[in-house]
Amino acid sequence: MAERGYTPIHVLSLFSQQSLIAGTSATSMVIDLHNIAQKGHFALAVKTQSGTNGTCGTTVFTYQGASLRNGTYVTPSTATPIGTAGTSGTTDIITFFPEPMPFMKIVAGQAGSAGVGGDTVLTAELIVQ
């Protein structure tokens, strides 16, 4: 049990060397926020790099939420994208402010269509306090 007033920072691995080709997306596992989002501080640590075809596409990060673990996950109508990782490869920590929700998923979408465009290798962690 944490000391009174002490709120640890949690780091959850979401994607590890996940390959994304143009027009595809990847969705993280369910993130239970009940005991880790006490302060409401969120950040996404991302690293993108070129994939097998030697290119790195543009990756857009968004989130979805649900009131039940096995419920229907939706992007809130007031949500804004978490951020974007560009075509030159990115290592960054992106702060975002989601609506209060008990369960969340992070979605990484690759720009482009039908495999035409970059092939990105993605690693990302969610940092929550």
N, C-alpha and C positions, 0 to 999 in steps of 0.2 A: 504494500500500500504506500502510495506516495505521501510525503509529508504535506501538511496543510499549506496551501499556497504554492506548492511545487508542481509545475506542469511540464512533464518531460516532452521532448521532441521525438516523434516517431518517424522512421523512414521505412517505407514499404516498397519493395521492388515490384514494378508493374510490367516492364518489358525488358528482356535480356537478349540482345542480338536478334531482335525481331526483324525479319525481312518484310519490307513493304514495297510493292511495285505500284506504278501509277494506277490510280483509280480504285485502290483497295484501302481497307482500314483494318485496324486491330483494336479490340476492346479488352480492357483489363479485367481481372477477376473482380468479384464484389469486394468493396472496401467497407467494412463496418466502422462507422465513425462514432459510435456511442461512447467509447471510452478514450478516444484519441484526439478528438477535435474540441477539447475543452475551451480553448482560447479563440478558435475560429481562424487560425493562421494557416494558410495553405501555400505550398510552392511545388513546382514540378521541376525536378532536375533532369535535363535531357541531354543526350549525346546522339547526334546523327552522323553517319558517315556513308561514303559511297558503297554501293552494293556490288554484286558480281559483274554488272555491265559497266562499272567504272563511273557511274553518275550518282548523284544524290538529289532526290527530288525535294519539293516543298512539302513539309508535314505540318498539318494544322491539328492542334490539340483542343478538345472540348470535353465536357463532362455530362453525365446523365445521373439522375437520382431516382430513388424509389423509397416509399415509406415502409416496405416490407422486403426482406432479403430476396425472396423469390417472386417479388412483385414485378410490375411492368416498369422498366427503366425508361425515363423520358428526359429530353433536354428541356430544362425550365424555359418558359417563354421569355423570362427576363435575363437569361444567361448570355454571357459574352464569351467568345472563344478564349481559352487559356492563353494561347500564343501560337507562334509559328516558328518552325525551324527551317532555315533557308537552304538553298541549293548548294552552298559551298561546304556543307557540314557545319554542325553547331554543337557547342558545349555551353550550356547556359542553365541558370536557375530562374524560373519564371513564377512570379507571385500572382495568385488569383484569389478571388473572393466569391465563393459559391454561396448560394442560398442555403439556409439550414436544412439538412436532410440526414436521416439516419444511415442510409446506404448510398454508395456512389460507385460509378465506374468511370474510368478515363478512356476516351476514344482518341486514337491517333489515325488521322485520315491523310492519305497521300494524294496530292494534287495530280491531275492528269486523268486520262481515260483509257480503258481497255489495254493496259500495259504499255501505252505510249508515253514515255517520259522516264523520270528517274527511278532508280532502284535503291532504296534507302535501307540501311541497317540501323535500327533504333534500340537504344537502351534508355530506360527512364525509371525514376523513383519518385514517389510522392512523399513530400515532407509535410508533416502535420503537427500542430501544437494546439 
